[in-house]
């Protein structure tokens, strides 16, 4: 019996060592955060997910259409990062009906904030948005 218990204990230790490396991904998927700086283009996420060509002046009816979607329709703004990853903006940057986001629609920006996953969407909680060259 002692040998069997030792074998089971050893297997559990080995399993925990193997899966420990995936802990960051599991924690991230469950709402944990990581601070990160993201650079990319500001888009209307509803329009972008409908057709990923809907960015900037290529938005269905141009930049002003994206502006209307975010301000008047209340669609969530996001950033398509330079690596292609999509982030929905959250935090104070989207306060007051996206007032800080609107001047940056279709432009390249950098934001620093907490990245987390909510309902399958990668989010970035930030307070400020800065134009990026």
C-alpha positions as CSV (number, residue, x, y, z in Angstrom):
1,X,0.0,0.0,0.0
2,X,2.8,2.4,0.8
3,X,4.3,1.9,-2.7
4,X,0.9,2.6,-4.3
5,X,0.4,5.8,-2.2
6,X,3.9,6.9,-3.1
7,X,3.3,6.2,-6.8
8,X,0.0,8.2,-6.8
9,X,1.6,11.0,-4.9
10,X,4.5,11.1,-7.3
11,X,2.1,11.2,-10.3
12,X,0.2,14.1,-8.7
13,X,3.4,16.1,-8.2
14,X,4.5,15.4,-11.8
15,X,1.1,16.5,-13.1
16,X,1.2,19.7,-11.1
17,X,4.7,20.5,-12.5
18,X,3.6,19.8,-16.1
19,X,0.4,22.0,-15.8
20,X,2.0,24.8,-13.8
21,X,3.4,26.4,-17.0
22,X,-0.2,26.8,-18.3
23,X,-1.2,28.5,-15.1
24,X,-0.9,32.0,-16.5
25,X,-3.2,31.2,-19.4
26,X,-5.7,29.5,-17.1
27,X,-5.6,32.4,-14.7
28,X,-6.0,34.9,-17.6
29,X,-9.0,33.0,-18.9
30,X,-10.6,33.2,-15.5
31,X,-10.4,37.0,-15.1
32,X,-6.9,37.6,-13.8
33,X,-5.1,40.6,-15.2
34,X,-1.7,41.4,-16.7
35,X,-0.4,44.9,-17.2
36,X,0.5,45.5,-20.8
37,X,1.0,48.3,-23.4
38,X,-0.9,47.8,-26.6
39,X,-0.4,49.7,-29.8
40,X,-2.8,49.6,-32.7
41,X,-5.8,51.1,-34.5
42,X,-9.0,52.2,-32.8
43,X,-12.1,50.6,-34.3
44,X,-15.8,50.0,-33.7
45,X,-15.8,46.4,-32.5
46,X,-19.3,45.5,-33.8
47,X,-18.4,46.7,-37.3
48,X,-14.9,45.2,-37.2
49,X,-16.2,41.8,-36.2
50,X,-18.8,41.9,-38.9
51,X,-16.1,42.6,-41.5
52,X,-12.4,43.0,-40.4
53,X,-11.9,45.4,-43.3
54,X,-14.0,47.9,-41.3
55,X,-11.1,50.0,-40.0
56,X,-10.4,53.7,-40.4
57,X,-11.4,55.2,-43.7
58,X,-12.3,51.7,-44.8
59,X,-15.2,51.5,-42.3
60,X,-18.5,50.9,-44.2
61,X,-19.2,54.6,-44.6
62,X,-15.9,56.0,-43.5
63,X,-14.5,57.3,-40.2
64,X,-17.6,59.3,-39.4
65,X,-19.7,56.1,-39.5
66,X,-17.4,54.5,-37.0
67,X,-17.7,57.6,-34.9
68,X,-21.5,57.4,-35.0
69,X,-21.5,53.7,-34.1
70,X,-19.4,54.2,-31.0
71,X,-21.0,57.5,-29.8
72,X,-24.6,57.2,-30.8
73,X,-25.2,53.5,-31.1
74,X,-23.1,52.7,-28.1
75,X,-21.0,50.0,-29.8
76,X,-17.9,49.1,-27.9
77,X,-14.6,50.6,-29.1
78,X,-11.5,48.5,-29.4
79,X,-8.0,48.3,-30.6
80,X,-6.7,46.1,-33.3
81,X,-3.1,45.7,-32.2
82,X,-0.2,45.6,-34.6
83,X,0.1,41.9,-34.0
84,X,-3.5,41.4,-35.1
85,X,-4.9,40.7,-31.6
86,X,-8.2,42.5,-30.8
87,X,-8.8,44.2,-27.4
88,X,-12.1,45.8,-26.2
89,X,-11.4,49.0,-24.3
90,X,-12.7,49.4,-20.8
91,X,-12.0,51.6,-17.8
92,X,-12.1,55.4,-17.6
93,X,-11.1,55.7,-21.2
94,X,-14.6,54.8,-22.2
95,X,-16.3,57.0,-19.7
96,X,-18.7,59.8,-20.7
97,X,-19.9,58.0,-23.8
98,X,-16.4,57.2,-25.1
99,X,-15.3,60.9,-25.0
100,X,-11.6,60.1,-24.8
101,X,-11.9,57.5,-27.6
102,X,-13.8,59.5,-30.2
103,X,-10.9,61.7,-31.3
104,X,-8.7,58.7,-31.9
105,X,-11.1,56.6,-34.1
106,X,-9.2,55.1,-37.1
107,X,-5.9,56.4,-35.7
108,X,-3.0,54.5,-34.3
109,X,-2.7,54.7,-30.5
110,X,-0.9,53.2,-27.5
111,X,-2.6,52.3,-24.2
112,X,-1.3,50.8,-21.1
113,X,-3.5,48.9,-18.7
114,X,-4.7,45.7,-17.2
115,X,-5.5,43.0,-19.8
116,X,-8.1,40.4,-18.9
117,X,-10.6,38.1,-20.5
118,X,-14.4,38.7,-20.0
119,X,-17.0,36.5,-21.6
120,X,-14.4,35.3,-24.2
121,X,-13.3,38.8,-25.2
122,X,-9.8,40.1,-24.4
123,X,-10.2,43.5,-22.6
124,X,-7.8,46.2,-21.7
125,X,-8.8,48.5,-18.8
126,X,-7.1,51.8,-19.1
127,X,-7.6,55.5,-18.2
128,X,-5.7,57.2,-21.1
129,X,-5.1,56.9,-24.8
130,X,-2.1,58.4,-26.6
131,X,-1.5,58.9,-30.3
132,X,1.2,56.7,-31.5
133,X,3.5,57.4,-34.5
